Amino acid sequence: MTQQKLIADDPQQIAKPLRQYIERIETLLGEKADVQAHITEAFAEAKGQGFDTRAMRAVIKLRALPEAERQEQETILELYSHALGME
């Protein structure tokens, strides 16, 4: 039975689980906004202490990568920089 047919036959049958999913997602989105506000605040504090937030974001991005992938990216960056005479 398709979702559209189920809704047409008995809209109340899906109302409760649908409402639960919607409310759960709304709660998670609210938590996400709170976390983003904390992250923004932490970057603002770091910037206030003289840290370069663009560099910090780059380091955070690199740290999230698996070691092998991070090493590969660093090697490629060094190779390209050297090839362009930037070293």
N, C-alpha and C positions, 0 to 999 in steps of 0.2 A: 504494500500500500504506500503510495507516495505521500510526502509531507503535505502537499496541497490538498489531497483527498482527505487525509486525516483531519486537517483543519476544517475543511468544508463539512465533514460528517459530525465532528464534535469539537468545536473550538475550545471548550473548557477542558478537554482532555490534555491539551498541551499548555494551557495557561500557567499552571503551577510550576512545572519544570522550566518553562521558558522564563517566567518571572525570576526563578532562582538563579538561572544563568545570567540574566541581565543584571540582577542585583549584585551577584558575585563579581562580575566584570566591572561594574561601577565602583565597587569597593576597592578592587585592585587598581583601577585607574586613579582613584583618590590617593591610595598609598604610593603609587608611582609618582604622582605630583608632589607629595610630601618628600619623598626621597630625592627627587630632582631639585627641590628647593634647598635641601641640605647640601647636595653636591655643589650647587651654585654658590651657596654661602661659604663652603670650604674653599672653593677656588678664589672667591673674593678675599677671604682672609689670607690665603697664600700670596695673592697679588699684593695685598697691603703690606706683607712682610718682604716684598721685593722679588718674589719668585716669578719666573716667566711661565704663565699658565699655558701658553701654546706648547712649550717644551714639556711641561708636566703632562698635558693630554697625550702627547706623542709617546712619552715614557709609559703611561698607563696603557695605551694601546699595544705597545710592544710587549709589556709584561703579561698581557692577556693571551698572547700567542704561545703555542707550544714551543719549547726550547729549539727544536730543529727548524721550525718555520721562522722563528725570530733570527736565528743564526743565518739562515738563507737570505732573509731580507737585508740583514746588515751587510752580508758579503756582497750582494748585488748593489747596494747603495755605495759601498766602498769602490767597487769596480766601476760603476758609472761615474762617480766623482773623480776617480783617478783618470778615466778615459777623457773627461772634460777638462782636465788640468785644474781641478778645484782643490787638490791636496797640496 
